[in-house]
Amino acid sequence: MLHDGWAFFGMHLLWWLFWVALIVALFLLFAPVPRARRRDTPLELLQRRYAEGEITSDEYEERKAKLERDVTPGQ
């Protein structure tokens, strides 16, 4: 025998590598892609704080008025 079984071992190893690479490729192809979290606007943050009860109605109205006053046209 020329190869004393090394050819069989090499082929066996290549098949294992093939299947592992295929599984990894399929996982990467179908895995969900994490999306960047959208940053909330200051008004959205204010609305969330009001909805969660962190601020009172008076604080909400005062801060909302300031935010709306400070917003420049075109933004």
CHARMM internal coordinates of N, CA and C (Angstrom, degrees):
IC EDIT
DIST 1 N 1 CA 1.4475
DIST 1 CA 1 C 1.5237
ANGL 1 N 1 CA 1 C 109.43
DIST 1 C 2 N 1.2833
ANGL 1 CA 1 C 2 N 115.23
DIHE 1 N 1 CA 1 C 2 N 134.75
DIST 2 N 2 CA 1.4468
ANGL 1 C 2 N 2 CA 119.71
DIHE 1 CA 1 C 2 N 2 CA -178.10
DIST 2 CA 2 C 1.5255
ANGL 2 N 2 CA 2 C 112.64
DIHE 1 C 2 N 2 CA 2 C -77.03
DIST 2 C 3 N 1.3198
ANGL 2 CA 2 C 3 N 117.73
DIHE 2 N 2 CA 2 C 3 N -41.47
DIST 3 N 3 CA 1.4537
ANGL 2 C 3 N 3 CA 120.15
DIHE 2 CA 2 C 3 N 3 CA -170.56
DIST 3 CA 3 C 1.5135
ANGL 3 N 3 CA 3 C 114.03
DIHE 2 C 3 N 3 CA 3 C -102.11
DIST 3 C 4 N 1.2957
ANGL 3 CA 3 C 4 N 117.96
DIHE 3 N 3 CA 3 C 4 N -9.09
DIST 4 N 4 CA 1.4569
ANGL 3 C 4 N 4 CA 122.97
DIHE 3 CA 3 C 4 N 4 CA -179.98
DIST 4 CA 4 C 1.5306
ANGL 4 N 4 CA 4 C 112.09
DIHE 3 C 4 N 4 CA 4 C 51.23
DIST 4 C 5 N 1.3170
ANGL 4 CA 4 C 5 N 118.47
DIHE 4 N 4 CA 4 C 5 N 38.10
DIST 5 N 5 CA 1.4588
ANGL 4 C 5 N 5 CA 122.52
DIHE 4 CA 4 C 5 N 5 CA 175.97
DIST 5 CA 5 C 1.5137
ANGL 5 N 5 CA 5 C 115.37
DIHE 4 C 5 N 5 CA 5 C 88.55
DIST 5 C 6 N 1.3111
ANGL 5 CA 5 C 6 N 118.73
DIHE 5 N 5 CA 5 C 6 N -6.51
DIST 6 N 6 CA 1.4632
ANGL 5 C 6 N 6 CA 120.58
DIHE 5 CA 5 C 6 N 6 CA -178.45
DIST 6 CA 6 C 1.5151
ANGL 6 N 6 CA 6 C 112.42
DIHE 5 C 6 N 6 CA 6 C -68.17
DIST 6 C 7 N 1.3092
ANGL 6 CA 6 C 7 N 117.51
DIHE 6 N 6 CA 6 C 7 N -30.91
DIST 7 N 7 CA 1.4595
ANGL 6 C 7 N 7 CA 120.24
DIHE 6 CA 6 C 7 N 7 CA 178.86
DIST 7 CA 7 C 1.5309
ANGL 7 N 7 CA 7 C 110.05
DIHE 6 C 7 N 7 CA 7 C -64.75
DIST 7 C 8 N 1.3390
ANGL 7 CA 7 C 8 N 115.79
DIHE 7 N 7 CA 7 C 8 N -41.89
DIST 8 N 8 CA 1.4653
ANGL 7 C 8 N 8 CA 119.51
DIHE 7 CA 7 C 8 N 8 CA 178.10
DIST 8 CA 8 C 1.5289
ANGL 8 N 8 CA 8 C 110.36
DIHE 7 C 8 N 8 CA 8 C -63.57
DIST 8 C 9 N 1.3156
ANGL 8 CA 8 C 9 N 116.88
DIHE 8 N 8 CA 8 C 9 N -43.64
DIST 9 N 9 CA 1.4615
ANGL 8 C 9 N 9 CA 120.59
DIHE 8 CA 8 C 9 N 9 CA 179.95
DIST 9 CA 9 C 1.5267
ANGL 9 N 9 CA 9 C 110.80
DIHE 8 C 9 N 9 CA 9 C -61.99
DIST 9 C 10 N 1.3112
ANGL 9 CA 9 C 10 N 117.50
DIHE 9 N 9 CA 9 C 10 N -43.04
DIST 10 N 10 CA 1.4637
ANGL 9 C 10 N 10 CA 121.25
DIHE 9 CA 9 C 10 N 10 CA 179.59
DIST 10 CA 10 C 1.5146
ANGL 10 N 10 CA 10 C 111.88
DIHE 9 C 10 N 10 CA 10 C -63.96
DIST 10 C 11 N 1.3143
ANGL 10 CA 10 C 11 N 116.57
DIHE 10 N 10 CA 10 C 11 N -41.26
DIST 11 N 11 CA 1.4620
ANGL 10 C 11 N 11 CA 120.02
DIHE 10 CA 10 C 11 N 11 CA 179.19
DIST 11 CA 11 C 1.5260
ANGL 11 N 11 CA 11 C 110.31
DIHE 10 C 11 N 11 CA 11 C -67.36
DIST 11 C 12 N 1.3144
ANGL 11 CA 11 C 12 N 116.86
DIHE 11 N 11 CA 11 C 12 N -39.72
DIST 12 N 12 CA 1.4649
ANGL 11 C 12 N 12 CA 121.66
DIHE 11 CA 11 C 12 N 12 CA 178.07
DIST 12 CA 12 C 1.5308
ANGL 12 N 12 CA 12 C 109.50
DIHE 11 C 12 N 12 CA 12 C -61.55
DIST 12 C 13 N 1.3101
ANGL 12 CA 12 C 13 N 117.47
DIHE 12 N 12 CA 12 C 13 N -43.22
DIST 13 N 13 CA 1.4593
ANGL 12 C 13 N 13 CA 122.21
DIHE 12 CA 12 C 13 N 13 CA 179.30
DIST 13 CA 13 C 1.5356
ANGL 13 N 13 CA 13 C 111.04
DIHE 12 C 13 N 13 CA 13 C -64.48
DIST 13 C 14 N 1.3210
ANGL 13 CA 13 C 14 N 116.24
DIHE 13 N 13 CA 13 C 14 N -40.37
DIST 14 N 14 CA 1.4597
ANGL 13 C 14 N 14 CA 119.80
DIHE 13 CA 13 C 14 N 14 CA 178.88
DIST 14 CA 14 C 1.5241
ANGL 14 N 14 CA 14 C 111.40
DIHE 13 C 14 N 14 CA 14 C -63.67
DIST 14 C 15 N 1.3407
ANGL 14 CA 14 C 15 N 117.85
DIHE 14 N 14 CA 14 C 15 N -38.62
DIST 15 N 15 CA 1.4572
ANGL 14 C 15 N 15 CA 119.83
DIHE 14 CA 14 C 15 N 15 CA 177.97
DIST 15 CA 15 C 1.5277
ANGL 15 N 15 CA 15 C 110.82
DIHE 14 C 15 N 15 CA 15 C -65.08
DIST 15 C 16 N 1.3104
ANGL 15 CA 15 C 16 N 118.72
DIHE 15 N 15 CA 15 C 16 N -40.05
DIST 16 N 16 CA 1.4637
ANGL 15 C 16 N 16 CA 121.60
DIHE 15 CA 15 C 16 N 16 CA 176.91
DIST 16 CA 16 C 1.5303
ANGL 16 N 16 CA 16 C 110.27
DIHE 15 C 16 N 16 CA 16 C -61.88
DIST 16 C 17 N 1.3204
ANGL 16 CA 16 C 17 N 116.31
DIHE 16 N 16 CA 16 C 17 N -45.19
DIST 17 N 17 CA 1.4642
ANGL 16 C 17 N 17 CA 119.77
DIHE 16 CA 16 C 17 N 17 CA 178.49
DIST 17 CA 17 C 1.5246
ANGL 17 N 17 CA 17 C 111.71
DIHE 16 C 17 N 17 CA 17 C -62.63
DIST 17 C 18 N 1.3274
ANGL 17 CA 17 C 18 N 116.31
DIHE 17 N 17 CA 17 C 18 N -38.88
DIST 18 N 18 CA 1.4635
ANGL 17 C 18 N 18 CA 120.53
DIHE 17 CA 17 C 18 N 18 CA 178.26
DIST 18 CA 18 C 1.5213
ANGL 18 N 18 CA 18 C 110.65
DIHE 17 C 18 N 18 CA 18 C -60.78
DIST 18 C 19 N 1.3277
ANGL 18 CA 18 C 19 N 118.26
DIHE 18 N 18 CA 18 C 19 N -49.09
DIST 19 N 19 CA 1.4601
ANGL 18 C 19 N 19 CA 121.49
DIHE 18 CA 18 C 19 N 19 CA -177.70
DIST 19 CA 19 C 1.5316
ANGL 19 N 19 CA 19 C 111.75
DIHE 18 C 19 N 19 CA 19 C -66.97
DIST 19 C 20 N 1.3140
ANGL 19 CA 19 C 20 N 116.87
DIHE 19 N 19 CA 19 C 20 N -39.12
DIST 20 N 20 CA 1.4703
ANGL 19 C 20 N 20 CA 119.30
DIHE 19 CA 19 C 20 N 20 CA 177.49
DIST 20 CA 20 C 1.5308
ANGL 20 N 20 CA 20 C 110.03
DIHE 19 C 20 N 20 CA 20 C -64.17
DIST 20 C 21 N 1.3243
ANGL 20 CA 20 C 21 N 117.41
DIHE 20 N 20 CA 20 C 21 N -44.01
DIST 21 N 21 CA 1.4626
ANGL 20 C 21 N 21 CA 121.07
DIHE 20 CA 20 C 21 N 21 CA 179.08
DIST 21 CA 21 C 1.5282
ANGL 21 N 21 CA 21 C 110.68
DIHE 20 C 21 N 21 CA 21 C -63.65
DIST 21 C 22 N 1.3197
ANGL 21 CA 21 C 22 N 117.77
DIHE 21 N 21 CA 21 C 22 N -39.46
DIST 22 N 22 CA 1.4593
ANGL 21 C 22 N 22 CA 121.42
DIHE 21 CA 21 C 22 N 22 CA 178.87
DIST 22 CA 22 C 1.5278
ANGL 22 N 22 CA 22 C 111.05
DIHE 21 C 22 N 22 CA 22 C -64.29
DIST 22 C 23 N 1.3188
ANGL 22 CA 22 C 23 N 117.18
DIHE 22 N 22 CA 22 C 23 N -44.43
DIST 23 N 23 CA 1.4627
ANGL 22 C 23 N 23 CA 120.95
DIHE 22 CA 22 C 23 N 23 CA 179.44
DIST 23 CA 23 C 1.5227
ANGL 23 N 23 CA 23 C 110.72
DIHE 22 C 23 N 23 CA 23 C -64.29
DIST 23 C 24 N 1.3189
ANGL 23 CA 23 C 24 N 117.64
DIHE 23 N 23 CA 23 C 24 N -43.07
DIST 24 N 24 CA 1.4689
ANGL 23 C 24 N 24 CA 120.99
DIHE 23 CA 23 C 24 N 24 CA 178.39
DIST 24 CA 24 C 1.5255
ANGL 24 N 24 CA 24 C 110.30
DIHE 23 C 24 N 24 CA 24 C -63.61
DIST 24 C 25 N 1.3119
ANGL 24 CA 24 C 25 N 118.12
DIHE 24 N 24 CA 24 C 25 N -42.71
DIST 25 N 25 CA 1.4575
ANGL 24 C 25 N 25 CA 121.80
DIHE 24 CA 24 C 25 N 25 CA 179.67
DIST 25 CA 25 C 1.5298
ANGL 25 N 25 CA 25 C 110.78
DIHE 24 C 25 N 25 CA 25 C -62.96
DIST 25 C 26 N 1.3258
ANGL 25 CA 25 C 26 N 117.74
DIHE 25 N 25 CA 25 C 26 N -42.71
DIST 26 N 26 CA 1.4588
ANGL 25 C 26 N 26 CA 120.75
DIHE 25 CA 25 C 26 N 26 CA 178.59
DIST 26 CA 26 C 1.5275
ANGL 26 N 26 CA 26 C 110.98
DIHE 25 C 26 N 26 CA 26 C -65.87
DIST 26 C 27 N 1.3124
ANGL 26 CA 26 C 27 N 116.59
DIHE 26 N 26 CA 26 C 27 N -39.76
DIST 27 N 27 CA 1.4606
ANGL 26 C 27 N 27 CA 119.87
DIHE 26 CA 26 C 27 N 27 CA 177.96
DIST 27 CA 27 C 1.5265
ANGL 27 N 27 CA 27 C 110.63
DIHE 26 C 27 N 27 CA 27 C -62.29
DIST 27 C 28 N 1.3231
ANGL 27 CA 27 C 28 N 117.17
DIHE 27 N 27 CA 27 C 28 N -45.96
DIST 28 N 28 CA 1.4631
ANGL 27 C 28 N 28 CA 120.51
DIHE 27 CA 27 C 28 N 28 CA 179.84
DIST 28 CA 28 C 1.5238
ANGL 28 N 28 CA 28 C 112.10
DIHE 27 C 28 N 28 CA 28 C -66.04
DIST 28 C 29 N 1.3189
ANGL 28 CA 28 C 29 N 116.17
DIHE 28 N 28 CA 28 C 29 N -31.60
DIST 29 N 29 CA 1.4532
ANGL 28 C 29 N 29 CA 120.80
DIHE 28 CA 28 C 29 N 29 CA -179.27
DIST 29 CA 29 C 1.5308
ANGL 29 N 29 CA 29 C 111.34
DIHE 28 C 29 N 29 CA 29 C -71.55
DIST 29 C 30 N 1.3314
ANGL 29 CA 29 C 30 N 117.03
DIHE 29 N 29 CA 29 C 30 N -39.30
DIST 30 N 30 CA 1.4578
ANGL 29 C 30 N 30 CA 120.26
DIHE 29 CA 29 C 30 N 30 CA -173.41
DIST 30 CA 30 C 1.5276
ANGL 30 N 30 CA 30 C 114.13
DIHE 29 C 30 N 30 CA 30 C -105.24
DIST 30 C 31 N 1.3104
ANGL 30 CA 30 C 31 N 118.39
DIHE 30 N 30 CA 30 C 31 N -2.42
DIST 31 N 31 CA 1.4627
ANGL 30 C 31 N 31 CA 120.61
DIHE 30 CA 30 C 31 N 31 CA 178.90
DIST 31 CA 31 C 1.5212
ANGL 31 N 31 CA 31 C 109.42
DIHE 30 C 31 N 31 CA 31 C -70.94
DIST 31 C 32 N 1.3242
ANGL 31 CA 31 C 32 N 116.93
DIHE 31 N 31 CA 31 C 32 N 141.50
DIST 32 N 32 CA 1.4700
ANGL 31 C 32 N 32 CA 118.38
DIHE 31 CA 31 C 32 N 32 CA 178.69
DIST 32 CA 32 C 1.5223
ANGL 32 N 32 CA 32 C 110.92
DIHE 31 C 32 N 32 CA 32 C -65.80
DIST 32 C 33 N 1.3062
ANGL 32 CA 32 C 33 N 115.17
DIHE 32 N 32 CA 32 C 33 N 140.39
DIST 33 N 33 CA 1.4621
ANGL 32 C 33 N 33 CA 121.57
DIHE 32 CA 32 C 33 N 33 CA -178.83
DIST 33 CA 33 C 1.5289
ANGL 33 N 33 CA 33 C 108.09
DIHE 32 C 33 N 33 CA 33 C -90.46
DIST 33 C 34 N 1.3240
ANGL 33 CA 33 C 34 N 117.78
DIHE 33 N 33 CA 33 C 34 N 123.31
DIST 34 N 34 CA 1.4638
ANGL 33 C 34 N 34 CA 117.82
DIHE 33 CA 33 C 34 N 34 CA 177.93
DIST 34 CA 34 C 1.5203
ANGL 34 N 34 CA 34 C 110.11
DIHE 33 C 34 N 34 CA 34 C -67.00
DIST 34 C 35 N 1.3087
ANGL 34 CA 34 C 35 N 114.92
DIHE 34 N 34 CA 34 C 35 N 134.59
DIST 35 N 35 CA 1.4633
ANGL 34 C 35 N 35 CA 119.78
DIHE 34 CA 34 C 35 N 35 CA -179.54
DIST 35 CA 35 C 1.5151
ANGL 35 N 35 CA 35 C 109.32
DIHE 34 C 35 N 35 CA 35 C -102.08
DIST 35 C 36 N 1.2983
ANGL 35 CA 35 C 36 N 114.52
DIHE 35 N 35 CA 35 C 36 N 148.78
DIST 36 N 36 CA 1.4610
ANGL 35 C 36 N 36 CA 119.72
DIHE 35 CA 35 C 36 N 36 CA 177.97
DIST 36 CA 36 C 1.5239
ANGL 36 N 36 CA 36 C 108.66
DIHE 35 C 36 N 36 CA 36 C -67.70
DIST 36 C 37 N 1.3078
ANGL 36 CA 36 C 37 N 115.57
DIHE 36 N 36 CA 36 C 37 N 136.74
DIST 37 N 37 CA 1.4569
ANGL 36 C 37 N 37 CA 120.47
DIHE 36 CA 36 C 37 N 37 CA -179.28
DIST 37 CA 37 C 1.5212
ANGL 37 N 37 CA 37 C 109.03
DIHE 36 C 37 N 37 CA 37 C -74.77
DIST 37 C 38 N 1.3218
ANGL 37 CA 37 C 38 N 114.62
DIHE 37 N 37 CA 37 C 38 N 132.02
DIST 38 N 38 CA 1.4548
ANGL 37 C 38 N 38 CA 120.48
DIHE 37 CA 37 C 38 N 38 CA 179.27
DIST 38 CA 38 C 1.5184
ANGL 38 N 38 CA 38 C 108.73
DIHE 37 C 38 N 38 CA 38 C -73.31
DIST 38 C 39 N 1.2980
ANGL 38 CA 38 C 39 N 116.59
DIHE 38 N 38 CA 38 C 39 N 135.03
DIST 39 N 39 CA 1.4678
ANGL 38 C 39 N 39 CA 120.98
DIHE 38 CA 38 C 39 N 39 CA 178.26
DIST 39 CA 39 C 1.5115
ANGL 39 N 39 CA 39 C 109.39
DIHE 38 C 39 N 39 CA 39 C -78.28
DIST 39 C 40 N 1.3308
ANGL 39 CA 39 C 40 N 115.57
DIHE 39 N 39 CA 39 C 40 N 133.14
DIST 40 N 40 CA 1.4577
ANGL 39 C 40 N 40 CA 120.76
DIHE 39 CA 39 C 40 N 40 CA 178.02
DIST 40 CA 40 C 1.5231
ANGL 40 N 40 CA 40 C 110.15
DIHE 39 C 40 N 40 CA 40 C -74.57
DIST 40 C 41 N 1.3216
ANGL 40 CA 40 C 41 N 114.92
DIHE 40 N 40 CA 40 C 41 N 147.68
DIST 41 N 41 CA 1.4604
ANGL 40 C 41 N 41 CA 119.80
DIHE 40 CA 40 C 41 N 41 CA 175.04
DIST 41 CA 41 C 1.5219
ANGL 41 N 41 CA 41 C 108.40
DIHE 40 C 41 N 41 CA 41 C -76.26
DIST 41 C 42 N 1.3211
ANGL 41 CA 41 C 42 N 117.93
DIHE 41 N 41 CA 41 C 42 N 161.20
DIST 42 N 42 CA 1.4727
ANGL 41 C 42 N 42 CA 119.59
DIHE 41 CA 41 C 42 N 42 CA 178.20
DIST 42 CA 42 C 1.5328
ANGL 42 N 42 CA 42 C 112.64
DIHE 41 C 42 N 42 CA 42 C -57.46
DIST 42 C 43 N 1.3291
ANGL 42 CA 42 C 43 N 117.24
DIHE 42 N 42 CA 42 C 43 N -35.36
DIST 43 N 43 CA 1.4574
ANGL 42 C 43 N 43 CA 119.67
DIHE 42 CA 42 C 43 N 43 CA 179.17
DIST 43 CA 43 C 1.5328
ANGL 43 N 43 CA 43 C 110.99
DIHE 42 C 43 N 43 CA 43 C -67.94
DIST 43 C 44 N 1.3297
ANGL 43 CA 43 C 44 N 116.76
DIHE 43 N 43 CA 43 C 44 N -39.12
DIST 44 N 44 CA 1.4656
ANGL 43 C 44 N 44 CA 120.15
DIHE 43 CA 43 C 44 N 44 CA 177.41
DIST 44 CA 44 C 1.5240
ANGL 44 N 44 CA 44 C 111.02
DIHE 43 C 44 N 44 CA 44 C -64.96
DIST 44 C 45 N 1.3383
ANGL 44 CA 44 C 45 N 116.90
DIHE 44 N 44 CA 44 C 45 N -39.70
DIST 45 N 45 CA 1.4604
ANGL 44 C 45 N 45 CA 119.87
DIHE 44 CA 44 C 45 N 45 CA 176.41
DIST 45 CA 45 C 1.5207
ANGL 45 N 45 CA 45 C 111.08
DIHE 44 C 45 N 45 CA 45 C -63.16
DIST 45 C 46 N 1.3260
ANGL 45 CA 45 C 46 N 116.54
DIHE 45 N 45 CA 45 C 46 N -41.31
DIST 46 N 46 CA 1.4604
ANGL 45 C 46 N 46 CA 121.35
DIHE 45 CA 45 C 46 N 46 CA 178.45
DIST 46 CA 46 C 1.5299
ANGL 46 N 46 CA 46 C 110.54
DIHE 45 C 46 N 46 CA 46 C -63.18
DIST 46 C 47 N 1.3200
ANGL 46 CA 46 C 47 N 116.84
DIHE 46 N 46 CA 46 C 47 N -43.54
DIST 47 N 47 CA 1.4613
ANGL 46 C 47 N 47 CA 120.67
DIHE 46 CA 46 C 47 N 47 CA 178.79
DIST 47 CA 47 C 1.5267
ANGL 47 N 47 CA 47 C 111.18
DIHE 46 C 47 N 47 CA 47 C -63.33
DIST 47 C 48 N 1.3083
ANGL 47 CA 47 C 48 N 117.11
DIHE 47 N 47 CA 47 C 48 N -39.27
DIST 48 N 48 CA 1.4674
ANGL 47 C 48 N 48 CA 120.29
DIHE 47 CA 47 C 48 N 48 CA 178.48
DIST 48 CA 48 C 1.5255
ANGL 48 N 48 CA 48 C 110.81
DIHE 47 C 48 N 48 CA 48 C -64.88
DIST 48 C 49 N 1.3279
ANGL 48 CA 48 C 49 N 116.30
DIHE 48 N 48 CA 48 C 49 N -44.34
DIST 49 N 49 CA 1.4687
ANGL 48 C 49 N 49 CA 119.80
DIHE 48 CA 48 C 49 N 49 CA 179.43
DIST 49 CA 49 C 1.5231
ANGL 49 N 49 CA 49 C 111.07
DIHE 48 C 49 N 49 CA 49 C -62.04
DIST 49 C 50 N 1.3219
ANGL 49 CA 49 C 50 N 116.97
DIHE 49 N 49 CA 49 C 50 N -38.62
DIST 50 N 50 CA 1.4619
ANGL 49 C 50 N 50 CA 120.96
DIHE 49 CA 49 C 50 N 50 CA 178.21
DIST 50 CA 50 C 1.5288
ANGL 50 N 50 CA 50 C 110.46
DIHE 49 C 50 N 50 CA 50 C -67.14
DIST 50 C 51 N 1.3274
ANGL 50 CA 50 C 51 N 116.16
DIHE 50 N 50 CA 50 C 51 N -43.46
DIST 51 N 51 CA 1.4626
ANGL 50 C 51 N 51 CA 120.51
DIHE 50 CA 50 C 51 N 51 CA -179.59
DIST 51 CA 51 C 1.5316
ANGL 51 N 51 CA 51 C 111.59
DIHE 50 C 51 N 51 CA 51 C -64.24
DIST 51 C 52 N 1.3209
ANGL 51 CA 51 C 52 N 117.09
DIHE 51 N 51 CA 51 C 52 N -33.15
DIST 52 N 52 CA 1.4658
ANGL 51 C 52 N 52 CA 120.69
DIHE 51 CA 51 C 52 N 52 CA 179.91
DIST 52 CA 52 C 1.5206
ANGL 52 N 52 CA 52 C 112.45
DIHE 51 C 52 N 52 CA 52 C -83.85
DIST 52 C 53 N 1.3286
ANGL 52 CA 52 C 53 N 116.96
DIHE 52 N 52 CA 52 C 53 N -3.26
DIST 53 N 53 CA 1.4564
ANGL 52 C 53 N 53 CA 120.68
DIHE 52 CA 52 C 53 N 53 CA 176.68
DIST 53 CA 53 C 1.5095
ANGL 53 N 53 CA 53 C 114.78
DIHE 52 C 53 N 53 CA 53 C 81.92
DIST 53 C 54 N 1.3183
ANGL 53 CA 53 C 54 N 117.25
DIHE 53 N 53 CA 53 C 54 N 16.82
DIST 54 N 54 CA 1.4654
ANGL 53 C 54 N 54 CA 120.66
DIHE 53 CA 53 C 54 N 54 CA 179.91
DIST 54 CA 54 C 1.5263
ANGL 54 N 54 CA 54 C 111.86
DIHE 53 C 54 N 54 CA 54 C -75.70
DIST 54 C 55 N 1.3254
ANGL 54 CA 54 C 55 N 116.93
DIHE 54 N 54 CA 54 C 55 N -27.04
DIST 55 N 55 CA 1.4643
ANGL 54 C 55 N 55 CA 120.57
DIHE 54 CA 54 C 55 N 55 CA -179.47
DIST 55 CA 55 C 1.5328
ANGL 55 N 55 CA 55 C 108.56
DIHE 54 C 55 N 55 CA 55 C -129.27
DIST 55 C 56 N 1.3055
ANGL 55 CA 55 C 56 N 115.80
DIHE 55 N 55 CA 55 C 56 N 157.25
DIST 56 N 56 CA 1.4636
ANGL 55 C 56 N 56 CA 121.11
DIHE 55 CA 55 C 56 N 56 CA -179.90
DIST 56 CA 56 C 1.5229
ANGL 56 N 56 CA 56 C 110.40
DIHE 55 C 56 N 56 CA 56 C -83.59
DIST 56 C 57 N 1.3346
ANGL 56 CA 56 C 57 N 114.81
DIHE 56 N 56 CA 56 C 57 N 171.89
DIST 57 N 57 CA 1.4734
ANGL 56 C 57 N 57 CA 120.10
DIHE 56 CA 56 C 57 N 57 CA 178.51
DIST 57 CA 57 C 1.5200
ANGL 57 N 57 CA 57 C 111.31
DIHE 56 C 57 N 57 CA 57 C -62.43
DIST 57 C 58 N 1.3352
ANGL 57 CA 57 C 58 N 116.18
DIHE 57 N 57 CA 57 C 58 N -40.09
DIST 58 N 58 CA 1.4682
ANGL 57 C 58 N 58 CA 119.48
DIHE 57 CA 57 C 58 N 58 CA 179.48
DIST 58 CA 58 C 1.5259
ANGL 58 N 58 CA 58 C 111.38
DIHE 57 C 58 N 58 CA 58 C -63.81
DIST 58 C 59 N 1.3498
ANGL 58 CA 58 C 59 N 116.31
DIHE 58 N 58 CA 58 C 59 N -44.37
DIST 59 N 59 CA 1.4760
ANGL 58 C 59 N 59 CA 119.83
DIHE 58 CA 58 C 59 N 59 CA 178.19
DIST 59 CA 59 C 1.5236
ANGL 59 N 59 CA 59 C 110.36
DIHE 58 C 59 N 59 CA 59 C -62.26
DIST 59 C 60 N 1.3321
ANGL 59 CA 59 C 60 N 115.56
DIHE 59 N 59 CA 59 C 60 N -41.42
DIST 60 N 60 CA 1.4652
ANGL 59 C 60 N 60 CA 119.86
DIHE 59 CA 59 C 60 N 60 CA -179.65
DIST 60 CA 60 C 1.5351
ANGL 60 N 60 CA 60 C 110.47
DIHE 59 C 60 N 60 CA 60 C -60.93
DIST 60 C 61 N 1.3213
ANGL 60 CA 60 C 61 N 116.69
DIHE 60 N 60 CA 60 C 61 N -49.54
DIST 61 N 61 CA 1.4672
ANGL 60 C 61 N 61 CA 120.16
DIHE 60 CA 60 C 61 N 61 CA -177.83
DIST 61 CA 61 C 1.5281
ANGL 61 N 61 CA 61 C 111.44
DIHE 60 C 61 N 61 CA 61 C -63.32
DIST 61 C 62 N 1.3293
ANGL 61 CA 61 C 62 N 116.57
DIHE 61 N 61 CA 61 C 62 N -39.72
DIST 62 N 62 CA 1.4679
ANGL 61 C 62 N 62 CA 120.47
DIHE 61 CA 61 C 62 N 62 CA -179.80
DIST 62 CA 62 C 1.5257
ANGL 62 N 62 CA 62 C 111.07
DIHE 61 C 62 N 62 CA 62 C -65.42
DIST 62 C 63 N 1.3173
ANGL 62 CA 62 C 63 N 115.77
DIHE 62 N 62 CA 62 C 63 N -47.76
DIST 63 N 63 CA 1.4716
ANGL 62 C 63 N 63 CA 119.16
DIHE 62 CA 62 C 63 N 63 CA -179.03
DIST 63 CA 63 C 1.5256
ANGL 63 N 63 CA 63 C 111.89
DIHE 62 C 63 N 63 CA 63 C -68.72
DIST 63 C 64 N 1.3237
ANGL 63 CA 63 C 64 N 116.47
DIHE 63 N 63 CA 63 C 64 N -36.06
DIST 64 N 64 CA 1.4669
ANGL 63 C 64 N 64 CA 120.00
DIHE 63 CA 63 C 64 N 64 CA 177.97
DIST 64 CA 64 C 1.5280
ANGL 64 N 64 CA 64 C 110.25
DIHE 63 C 64 N 64 CA 64 C -63.04
DIST 64 C 65 N 1.3330
ANGL 64 CA 64 C 65 N 116.17
DIHE 64 N 64 CA 64 C 65 N -42.55
DIST 65 N 65 CA 1.4661
ANGL 64 C 65 N 65 CA 119.93
DIHE 64 CA 64 C 65 N 65 CA 178.74
DIST 65 CA 65 C 1.5259
ANGL 65 N 65 CA 65 C 110.90
DIHE 64 C 65 N 65 CA 65 C -62.43
DIST 65 C 66 N 1.3390
ANGL 65 CA 65 C 66 N 116.74
DIHE 65 N 65 CA 65 C 66 N -41.06
DIST 66 N 66 CA 1.4680
ANGL 65 C 66 N 66 CA 120.12
DIHE 65 CA 65 C 66 N 66 CA 178.40
DIST 66 CA 66 C 1.5262
ANGL 66 N 66 CA 66 C 110.80
DIHE 65 C 66 N 66 CA 66 C -64.15
DIST 66 C 67 N 1.3363
ANGL 66 CA 66 C 67 N 116.38
DIHE 66 N 66 CA 66 C 67 N -43.31
DIST 67 N 67 CA 1.4637
ANGL 66 C 67 N 67 CA 119.26
DIHE 66 CA 66 C 67 N 67 CA 179.71
DIST 67 CA 67 C 1.5238
ANGL 67 N 67 CA 67 C 111.39
DIHE 66 C 67 N 67 CA 67 C -63.47
DIST 67 C 68 N 1.3142
ANGL 67 CA 67 C 68 N 116.54
DIHE 67 N 67 CA 67 C 68 N -43.92
DIST 68 N 68 CA 1.4608
ANGL 67 C 68 N 68 CA 119.63
DIHE 67 CA 67 C 68 N 68 CA -178.96
DIST 68 CA 68 C 1.5225
ANGL 68 N 68 CA 68 C 111.18
DIHE 67 C 68 N 68 CA 68 C -67.84
DIST 68 C 69 N 1.3095
ANGL 68 CA 68 C 69 N 117.23
DIHE 68 N 68 CA 68 C 69 N -31.74
DIST 69 N 69 CA 1.4659
ANGL 68 C 69 N 69 CA 121.49
DIHE 68 CA 68 C 69 N 69 CA 178.96
DIST 69 CA 69 C 1.5429
ANGL 69 N 69 CA 69 C 110.46
DIHE 68 C 69 N 69 CA 69 C -72.41
DIST 69 C 70 N 1.3354
ANGL 69 CA 69 C 70 N 116.17
DIHE 69 N 69 CA 69 C 70 N -36.84
DIST 70 N 70 CA 1.4574
ANGL 69 C 70 N 70 CA 120.98
DIHE 69 CA 69 C 70 N 70 CA -175.54
DIST 70 CA 70 C 1.5359
ANGL 70 N 70 CA 70 C 113.60
DIHE 69 C 70 N 70 CA 70 C -81.29
DIST 70 C 71 N 1.3148
ANGL 70 CA 70 C 71 N 117.04
DIHE 70 N 70 CA 70 C 71 N -13.39
DIST 71 N 71 CA 1.4680
ANGL 70 C 71 N 71 CA 119.75
DIHE 70 CA 70 C 71 N 71 CA -179.19
DIST 71 CA 71 C 1.5160
ANGL 71 N 71 CA 71 C 108.79
DIHE 70 C 71 N 71 CA 71 C -72.52
DIST 71 C 72 N 1.3222
ANGL 71 CA 71 C 72 N 115.42
DIHE 71 N 71 CA 71 C 72 N 127.38
DIST 72 N 72 CA 1.4640
ANGL 71 C 72 N 72 CA 119.62
DIHE 71 CA 71 C 72 N 72 CA 179.29
DIST 72 CA 72 C 1.5202
ANGL 72 N 72 CA 72 C 109.52
DIHE 71 C 72 N 72 CA 72 C -85.09
DIST 72 C 73 N 1.3112
ANGL 72 CA 72 C 73 N 118.83
DIHE 72 N 72 CA 72 C 73 N 149.03
DIST 73 N 73 CA 1.4718
ANGL 72 C 73 N 73 CA 121.08
DIHE 72 CA 72 C 73 N 73 CA 178.64
DIST 73 CA 73 C 1.5281
ANGL 73 N 73 CA 73 C 110.96
DIHE 72 C 73 N 73 CA 73 C -60.98
DIST 73 C 74 N 1.3132
ANGL 73 CA 73 C 74 N 115.84
DIHE 73 N 73 CA 73 C 74 N 143.21
DIST 74 N 74 CA 1.4544
ANGL 73 C 74 N 74 CA 121.25
DIHE 73 CA 73 C 74 N 74 CA 177.79
DIST 74 CA 74 C 1.5189
ANGL 74 N 74 CA 74 C 113.63
DIHE 73 C 74 N 74 CA 74 C 94.22
DIST 74 C 75 N 1.3129
ANGL 74 CA 74 C 75 N 118.18
DIHE 74 N 74 CA 74 C 75 N 0.30
DIST 75 N 75 CA 1.4612
ANGL 74 C 75 N 75 CA 119.48
DIHE 74 CA 74 C 75 N 75 CA 178.51
DIST 75 CA 75 C 1.4900
ANGL 75 N 75 CA 75 C 111.26
DIHE 74 C 75 N 75 CA 75 C -102.19
END
COOR INIT
IC SEED 1 N 1 CA 1 C
IC BUILD
